[in-house]
Amino acid sequence: MDGQKRKAQLDGVAETTLWTLHHRALAAKDPGSALLDPKAIEVIDAVDYPFERRFGTGNWGYAQGMAVRARCYDREVRRFLRDHPDGTVVSLGEGLETQFWRVDNGRVHWLGVDLPEVAALRKRLLPDAPRHRTLPCSATDTRWMDEVDASRGVLILAQGMLMYLPRDVVHRLIEGCAARFPGAELVFDTPPAWMAARTERGRWKYPAGYRPPPMLWGMTPKEQRKLRAVHPNVAAVRAVREPRGRGFLCGWLLPLANLLPAVRTRRPLWVTRVSFGPTKHHQGVSR
Ligand SMILES: C[S@@+](CC[C@H](N)C(=O)[O-])C[C@H]1O[C@@H](n2cnc3c(N)ncnc32)[C@H](O)[C@@H]1O
């Protein structure tokens, strides 16, 4: 990076990319961090935006939560690259994620997709390169699919994005991916339905004043099961177990909550992997 700051003027759902970057960079700056991400620190230092005034000076719980989520996605990408070292990773709603630099094996091809205003900022901070590029396009616009080289395997990620879309739109997106990319997988995360409903009522407010935009799609076990019926190519829907984080909350409480059926549905982060196969063979929702 050239030392110049890039002004960020984003609002609504586009602004959430600065919110998650803020917390990931906080986690990465923590000396004993569970997330190694020097690029996130480089990027946040190059953005002209009042991060602390808007999101606060640091909520350790959120930062660790974002670190756990990012590590969960990294693990999914590394698993994919073991079988498809030259494959294509598509990151829908990529924002200012620096995951490419955390997991790059020197061969992967990476396509980031985000709304035009976010993609423009990303391209100024993280310019396109031969194996890594950003497409200004809504994830709901199927034109991004034309840009994907599916010949060596495809993994589609939607980190922190699908909850901002209505349920029927998400189902159509999954349907489109299933039809277009048989053999691929989609990994996404959602809040539980009760938490999404809180954001819709405007109940989630940071002490610094920031209110995340309404989350329109939350997960329940029933909804997770229903995803199997979205398209005949949906071969399996699996709940992905998050890696252990640091501290009492992410290191102990959340992993413990995952083991207890009575509270598992209350957990704040649900990561789901949908596998697309050419033929349907129901495997149910499994952990
Ligand atoms: C919470 S941020 C997550 C960014 C990044 N994935 C991360 O984890 O840091 C949500 C991102 O989704 C993007 N987004 C929301 N709706 C979108 C859509 N319809 N198409 C593409 N991107 C979208 C936003 O612009 C934003 O960058």
The ligand as an SDF file (V2000), in Angstrom:
LIG
                    3D

 27 29  0  0  0  0  0  0  0  0999 V2000
  -20.9510   -7.7300    7.1620 C   0  0  0  0  0  0  0  0  0  0  0  0
  -20.1800   -7.3430    5.6280 S   0  0  0  0  0  0  0  0  0  0  0  0
  -19.1260   -8.7580    5.4530 C   0  0  0  0  0  0  0  0  0  0  0  0
  -17.9390   -8.4490    4.5860 C   0  0  0  0  0  0  0  0  0  0  0  0
  -16.9180   -9.5840    4.5460 C   0  0  0  0  0  0  0  0  0  0  0  0
  -17.4710  -10.7860    3.9720 N   0  0  0  0  0  0  0  0  0  0  0  0
  -16.4160   -9.8360    5.9440 C   0  0  0  0  0  0  0  0  0  0  0  0
  -16.7030  -10.8990    6.5060 O   0  0  0  0  0  0  0  0  0  0  0  0
  -15.7450   -8.9640    6.4670 O   0  0  0  0  0  0  0  0  0  0  0  0
  -21.4950   -7.6860    4.4270 C   0  0  0  0  0  0  0  0  0  0  0  0
  -21.0230   -7.4560    3.0060 C   0  0  0  0  0  0  0  0  0  0  0  0
  -22.0170   -7.9510    2.1380 O   0  0  0  0  0  0  0  0  0  0  0  0
  -22.1360   -7.0350    1.0740 C   0  0  0  0  0  0  0  0  0  0  0  0
  -23.4550   -7.2020    0.4550 N   0  0  0  0  0  0  0  0  0  0  0  0
  -24.6710   -7.0040    0.9940 C   0  0  0  0  0  0  0  0  0  0  0  0
  -25.6390   -7.2790    0.1000 N   0  0  0  0  0  0  0  0  0  0  0  0
  -24.9970   -7.6810   -1.0160 C   0  0  0  0  0  0  0  0  0  0  0  0
  -25.4440   -8.1190   -2.2820 C   0  0  0  0  0  0  0  0  0  0  0  0
  -26.7430   -8.1860   -2.6010 N   0  0  0  0  0  0  0  0  0  0  0  0
  -24.5090   -8.4600   -3.1980 N   0  0  0  0  0  0  0  0  0  0  0  0
  -23.1810   -8.4000   -2.9090 C   0  0  0  0  0  0  0  0  0  0  0  0
  -22.7140   -7.9890   -1.7270 N   0  0  0  0  0  0  0  0  0  0  0  0
  -23.6090   -7.6310   -0.7940 C   0  0  0  0  0  0  0  0  0  0  0  0
  -21.9560   -5.6780    1.7300 C   0  0  0  0  0  0  0  0  0  0  0  0
  -21.6740   -4.6750    0.7970 O   0  0  0  0  0  0  0  0  0  0  0  0
  -20.8000   -5.9850    2.6660 C   0  0  0  0  0  0  0  0  0  0  0  0
  -19.5560   -5.8270    2.0380 O   0  0  0  0  0  0  0  0  0  0  0  0
  1  2  1  0
  2  3  1  0
  2 10  1  0
  3  4  1  0
  4  5  1  0
  5  6  1  0
  5  7  1  0
  7  8  2  0
  7  9  1  0
 10 11  1  0
 11 12  1  0
 11 26  1  0
 12 13  1  0
 13 14  1  0
 13 24  1  0
 14 15  1  0
 14 23  1  0
 15 16  2  0
 16 17  1  0
 17 18  1  0
 17 23  2  0
 18 19  1  0
 18 20  2  0
 20 21  1  0
 21 22  2  0
 22 23  1  0
 24 25  1  0
 24 26  1  0
 26 27  1  0
M  CHG  2   2   1   9  -1
M  END
$$$$
